[in-house]
Amino acid sequence: MIEKEIKSKSEKVFPNGKDLGGASQNILIIGAGLCGSLLALRLGQRGYNVAVYEMRPDLRKVDISAGRSINLAFSDRGNKAMKLVGIDEKVNQLCIPMHGRMIHDANGNTFQSNYSGRDHEYINSISRGGLNALLLDEAEQHKNVSIYFNKKCTSVDFEKTTARFTDYRTKEEFIEDADIIIATDGAGSAMRKSYYLGKKFLFSFSQSYLSHGYKELSILPKPNGGYKIHKNALHIWPRKSFMLIALPNLDGSFTVTLFLSYDDGEYNFNNLTDEKIVLEFFQKEFPDALALMPNLTDDFFENPTAPLGTIKCSPWHYKGNTLLMGDAAHAIVPFYGQGMNASFEDIVEFDAVLNKHKGDWETVFQEYEKSRKKDTDAIADLAIDNFHEMKDHVANPIFQEKRKIEMALEKHFPKEYASKYSLVTFNEDIGYREAMLRGRAQDKAILNMLSDGVISPSDDIQLILDKVKNETEAILEDDRIAGLR
Amino acid sequence: MIEKEIKSKSEKVFPNGKDLGGASQNILIIGAGLCGSLLALRLGQRGYNVAVYEMRPDLRKVDISAGRSINLAFSDRGNKAMKLVGIDEKVNQLCIPMHGRMIHDANGNTFQSNYSGRDHEYINSISRGGLNALLLDEAEQHKNVSIYFNKKCTSVDFEKTTARFTDYRTKEEFIEDADIIIATDGAGSAMRKSYYLGKKFLFSFSQSYLSHGYKELSILPKPNGGYKIHKNALHIWPRKSFMLIALPNLDGSFTVTLFLSYDDGEYNFNNLTDEKIVLEFFQKEFPDALALMPNLTDDFFENPTAPLGTIKCSPWHYKGNTLLMGDAAHAIVPFYGQGMNASFEDIVEFDAVLNKHKGDWETVFQEYEKSRKKDTDAIADLAIDNFHEMKDHVANPIFQEKRKIEMALEKHFPKEYASKYSLVTFNEDIGYREAMLRGRAQDKAILNMLSDGVISPSDDIQLILDKVKNETEAILEDDRIAGLR
């Protein structure tokens, strides 16, 4: 194994010589994905000397997705971070609003279920690559920020605050030193692995996989470049034990995702092994979608099947030297459309703690984890709830009645009522945990009152609001007493 | 690295040549602790050709505890397994009944809180070493069972069904082959590590540590060999954020355990670094216990501080070749006194599945995990709940009122009412998960009705029973509707 000398902190970490002087500390960021590039931008704005090492090539120069660009759901918590760094208007140019779920039932009927009863509340489809490129451009405008590509982190020595890298092109191995290392290297984080394997402290860690995997497919644009199905919605084909979804892209296409069990059921990823059976499956379960996807079997066999995992861990930091952020600390399944938003919110929370305790990194890291982890644990659990809701409950009558009541409550009482979905998605000043507790209690109240005939969609809406509020408070209070809190 | 040839299945796995013929399969068990030795005994009784490899020396020949033997809580689920293998009467000789918790408050007052309102329901203190020795003796009486000590498993090749070992004395490395490998090698399982590191299949895994660690101490017998405090109770000194407990041994001593935070609070494991501060801590918080422990500081600095971890994982098996059981699959914290009992219950469950699907190991392993994992997940969560209950709630007035009501209900209606503690501990025919769901709903019902003045300990007991039953059903039904199950 060939290793270069460890570079000195003052000289070599930031090869372009961008040290702004004694007051500025050298921060090494591992990973220039969405979270890492936003972090680099913000820390650059704050005057730190920032070096970012990314294992992939520069996505602005090389088409690394090797196919259609993946899109993501972008909403208010993410946008709060864009406002913090002052690029919300530029990001807005990349967004396609989605006002609700467009449900495609087994008979080919469609109906739209809006995300909110308030017109200004909607989510957006955004290109991962486009947004990442913008963040890299913005970060690089700061002369105290440098980004290096094709450098894969293989481990971090968190006691020495050094990281080991391999250059993909030269195959050279080298070690970088810094005052602070922040790993934003995603669900497979090399630094988190070093925490786990190092056994230098008690590291609580979980990786948890759903029984389902996913595969990306596509609906191509019309010959004239238009959208084959309604542009401004998140399309869902719920089929109880599996589902298909589609999000629009700016070029008129949709990125389609199939969520399906690896092993269970008549059709699963393990037995969809040839064109005939894939077509049979789609013809039987998604005939309307199949009609839009002449390219189905090509996509199906070219694109990988990927697992759906949740990662939780603690502590996120070691002393005041190294810190995990974004998916590296808390990867979640995609069903609440909050993965990117949660990582962006990390930066907002981190920035606020930095304002309070600047200069004392150990306290910054401790306070950040203390205030933040309860919320990222909550969104992880909410995302798994939504997996079941999306494939199953959206087509369930009592669930649909609940949604109707909630839409009416949000429309009539825009300041007094927010559904769980709204609390999570559109109320960026409420933490995920509080949104989860209140949202779950509201759901329980409405479902039980509907089931018991205590409320009905035809009741006076003010009466419904009062009953829902009272029952929600009673549920929260009962839980509080039972927990002896 | 020196390696011997892989031994052939028929000849060398079981060096004593105990193959009983073609119908008998070779089963390799890794670990001869409580779970592994019971499994060896049961599989020996069933006629399998069993070889057990244990990393430690034979505890019947060497005093490996290097101090006082550790004791454990033994109760009905564990005893069901002892009945299965026909040694319950021998085990009974090793037991010291504990009828309840003896609470020692901060002022030195004591009061006993029984585990059940039914006189025949109590738990037992038992020596880990004594019980393990009995199980080894019983297993070795079967000529188709062989046990090898000082052989540490370092990894398992689950695709080839082979395990690699190091002999502690000769330092020799060797590989053993078998038809089936079952790992009962505890919380640090080598085979589980091979599952995790192998990345051959999606392996969900969590290790989760409490903020507290523990340290074993002791109360020595009186000079005449008698017990210094009441023999037939589990003693607790609850102090909200930490606690001390003591369980009796047959020799008149008590094994005492301090549960304390590593970092938080005025006194913690990180700052109890010299005799003076340890004595100051005990003098302030546990003066009555200190008076019984002239040997305190010796014990404190001789014995290690150990972490409190929960392990969950899935799948427990790879195809029909290898299987994790006991702590290797589901290590839990000790606060429900169910760790050993849960591992023993594993054997009962496994044996029942084996009766159904004998000969088809893959189905046996799948069915076993399917029926068992929900229950071991539940006892893991219940054990963490009890951590908070024991150090805090047992001294809480509303909790004490609930316990009084439950004791009265169990006494008056022995066949109609069982508390959560009874459901978990004394109702071995109800799974842990059902015990958890029903027990938590009952607790919530009683605590809320007490808090709201709907019931009071002075009410007619039949009236209380009716209200508790109705409210418990209502809570379970509300949860069912909210979960849309």
Interface residues (C-beta under 8 A of the other chain):
Chain A: L202 F203 S204 F205 S206 Q207 S208 Y209 Y262 P307 G309 K312 D392 H393 N396 I398 F399 R440 D443 K444 L447 N448 S451 D478 D479 I481 A482 L484
Chain B: L202 F203 S204 F205 S206 Q207 S208 Y209 Y262 P307 G309 K312 D392 H393 N396 I398 F399 R440 D443 K444 L447 N448 S451 D478 D479 I481 A482 L484
